[in-house]
Amino acid sequence: MDYKKSKAPTNTVTRNIMDLCEGTDNIYESVSIIGKRANQISQEIKQELSKKLAEFANYSDSLEEVFENREQIEISRYYEKMPKPTLIATEEFLDHDIYWHDPSKDKRNDEEDDY
């Protein structure tokens, strides 16, 4: 997914707890799913940013003054202005864009069918 085009808010938004419970019927399970997705998004953004900033790396061992690179600063500012991974994950969850599977529920359903 392209997080740059995400419609997630950049600021904290008050949410209705019942909206978060809609898919799972359990707020704790919903928060766990959102948290795991936020970690995935965070890792992807971090890798992307690291690749872009690696282009500007200076591997000299001298103690010379480090020159600021305007492009590097712009890239950093852009990523700072992006919505936080938690907000992106919450928006994805509410839009039903996240797929999750709970194998323990499948086991319970199979056991109920055996009786």
N, C-alpha and C positions, 0 to 999 in steps of 0.2 A: 504494500500500500504506500502511496505517496503521502507522507505526513505533512508535506509542505502545502498540500491542497486541502488539508483537514479543516472541517468547519467547527472544530472544537473551540470553545471559548479560551481566551488566554488568561482569564481571571477565574477565581473560584466562583462557582454557581451553586446556589442552594437547590438541592434535589429532593423530590418526594421519595421517601423510603419505599413506598408501595410500588413505584415505578421500577426501582431496582430489584424488587422481589418478584417481579412479573414472570420471568423465565424460569426461576429456580424454586420459588415459594419459600426461600430461605435467604435472609439478608446476609448472613455470614458466608454462605456459599457464593453469593453474588459478589461480595467484596473480595473473596479469595480469587475468583475468576478474573475480576478487574485488576487485582494486584499482580497476578501472574502475567496477564497481557501487558500491563504497564512495564513490567521488567523486560519482556521481549522487545517492546517498542524502544525502551531506553537503550538496550544493547544495540539495536539496529542503528539508532541515531548516533550513538557513541562511535560505532565502527565507521559510519559514513563521515562523521566529523573528523575522526582521526586520519582517514584517508586523505581528506582535503587539506588538513593542516600539515600532513607529512610532506607535502609538496614544498612547503616553506621551511622545512627543517634545515638547520645549519649544523653540520657535523664537524666543525673545526674545534680544536682543543684550546685555542687561544682565548684569553680573557678580554678580547676586544669588546667594545660596546656593541650591544645588540641593536640593530636597526629595526625600527618598526616598519612593518609592511602593511600598507593601506588595504590591500586585498585580504590579508589575513584578519585584520580587524573587522572588515565588513562581513566576512564569513562568520566570525565569532558573534557579532551583533545579531546577524540573521538567526542563528541558532538560539540565541538568548531570547529572542522575541517569539519564537515558536511556542505553541501550547505545550504544557508539561505532559509527559507520557501518561500520567494518571488521568488527566482530563481527556486525552485522546482515547484512552482505553474505556473510560466511562461513556464517552459519546458512542464508541463502537458497540458497547454492550447495549445501550439503550436503543440503538438503531438495528440491533440483532445482526451485526456484522461479525460477531465472534462465535465460533463453533466450539463447544465443549462437550465432553462425554464423561459420564460418571459410571464406571463399570460396576460399582457396588450396587447401584440401583438395578442394573440388568440381572445381577445374581439374585436379588430379592424377588424380582418379577418371575424368574425361572423357578425359584423354589415355591412360590405361590401357585404356579401353574401345575406343579407336581401333585398337589393335594387334591 
